[in-house]
Amino acid sequence: MFELFANATPNARKISIMLEEIQKPFKVNYINLEKGDQFKDDFKKISPFSKIPVLKNTITNQTYFESGAILIYLADLSGKFYGHNKDLTNQWLMAQMAYVGPMLGQHHQFHYYNHGRSKFGEDRFFEIAKFIYKILDDHLSKNEFLAQEYSIADIATFPWIARHTIHDIGLANYIHLSRWYEVLKERPAVIKGYDLFLDKSYPPEI
Ligand SMILES: N[C@@H](CCC(=O)N[C@@H](CS)C(=O)NCC(=O)O)C(=O)O
């Protein structure tokens, strides 16, 4: 019923986890980012900014880009993982889309993938990444999940925190964020959706 254009990245893993959670069958169309598959004309037709993930409903032939929009589409379609407080879920989902993901993504670039190329970039995004850990930890000290119940906001955030070893911030020091992370990590759908891409993952151990 679905085709997921993806690779082993946090944004793509949000969708494979969600599809496993709502038990919708899908096949994966691997987009090789290093070879530049994302810039091919056919792919640009379904992803204007040449980004993964893209989801295709193979029954309607409709395609969807932007991981947050895809999660909302799947939550609406299935009636699952929006929680009872949709406004709250949207706030934490949008915070992930607009801030948590992009900032941690820059931290990956400066701290891990291009270490030594810009002290300013390394320092700036290291501090921002620590700030994100602290805010999430504070929030999760008072809430079991980001938006009261397990929701697409948690699904969107998990694959970014799953890269904690390359963040070098020390997840264990953030006990509430760690508790949340361990709970999600044990969910069968999270394991299956995340591990789907493990063999393609870079760095390989993450
Ligand atoms: N806001 C977009 C971001 C997607 C995104 O940045 N995807 C990355 C992988 S996680 C990508 O396709 N990178 C390829 C490139 O930049 O050339 C979303 O959440 O879907």
The ligand as a Gaussian input file, in Angstrom:
#p B3LYP/6-31G(d) Opt

LIG

0 1
 N       12.352000      18.939000       6.763000
 C       12.643000      17.773000       5.982000
 C       14.125000      17.522000       6.030000
 C       14.503000      16.334000       5.230000
 C       16.003000      16.171000       5.144000
 O       16.792000      17.063000       5.496000
 N       16.415000      15.002000       4.635000
 C       17.809000      14.736000       4.491000
 C       18.137000      13.401000       5.132000
 S       17.652000      13.380000       6.848000
 C       18.158000      14.651000       3.021000
 O       17.365000      14.216000       2.227000
 N       19.366000      15.080000       2.658000
 C       19.830000      15.013000       1.309000
 C       20.466000      16.274000       0.838000
 O       20.433000      17.273000       1.579000
 O       21.017000      16.282000      -0.260000
 C       11.860000      16.568000       6.548000
 O       11.736000      16.502000       7.767000
 O       11.382000      15.735000       5.772000

